[in-house]
Amino acid sequence: MNEVVRGDVGAWLEGRVGIVEIRRPPNNFFDNTLIADIGASFEAFDADSACRAIVLAAAGKNFCAGADFAGRPATGLAEEGGAKHLYKEAIRLFRTRKPIIATIQGAAVGGGLGLALVADFRIACPEARFCANFTRLGFHPGFGLTATLPRLVGAQRAALMFYTGRRIPGEEAAAIGLADLLVPQAELRAAALALAEEIAISAPLAVASTRETLRRGLIDAIEAATERELVEQEWQRRTADFREGVAAMAARRAPVFEGK
């Protein structure tokens, strides 16, 4: 399969493995268009019988540093109602039928963490950083993370990540199950391809049915979570704390919140 480019997303087939690469280096900030283009690439591989597994990778320093609220207001995500379409696209990603492996270098922050958790498996390097930084922005978590993160690391660890916005380095991520494999950064793509090919050897119908069983109820949980997340985010966008969080991020300083 020749490479198909959709906006800032490239997709091609290597043997039985579909590669989807985000190309907004160095930070790969997302918006509705980027998530929609990833979704279209996933759906194309779902429809391709030659593809047995998908690798989600990113060019540049970071896997996905979330939404650039301060630097790219055109994304619409900082505006009221801006996340409604985004979450519809996020649910679309979770509907992908084939196994997904994400390669995590640098930051997987905010919605970027949500994107990483779309995958069945995450391969990270020691330099990777996982962070649910929403409350550090004066904001409610989104991208279905209130459903996916507790499912992966447990309710207590998820709460700690949400309440503090702390950064989880690659080694700790591997220890708590946030990452499935830790390799040197230069080996991320090769390790993901090797795992994808290992999956591809297995019977595809059996893999698909097993995956469906393991993920049973996940879509319903994510739909309910994003509905709740959106309601909470909409009123919090109008708070002084949210304005302070965005301003502090832009100025690269610690925020000072007043609960207003």
Secondary structure, DSSP 8 states (H G I E B T S, - for coil): ---EEETTEEEEEETTEEEEEE--TTT----HHHHHHHHHHHHHHHT-TT--EEEEEE-SS-SB----TTT-GGG-TTSTTHHHHHHHHHHHHHT--S-EEEEE-SEEETHHHHHHTTSSEEEE-TT-EEE--GGGGT----TTHHHHHHHHH-HHHHHHHHHH--EEEHHHHHHHTS-SEE--GGGHHHHHHHHHHHHHHS-HHHHHHHHHHHTTTHHHHHHHHHHHHHHHHHHHTTSHHHHHHHHHHHHTS-------
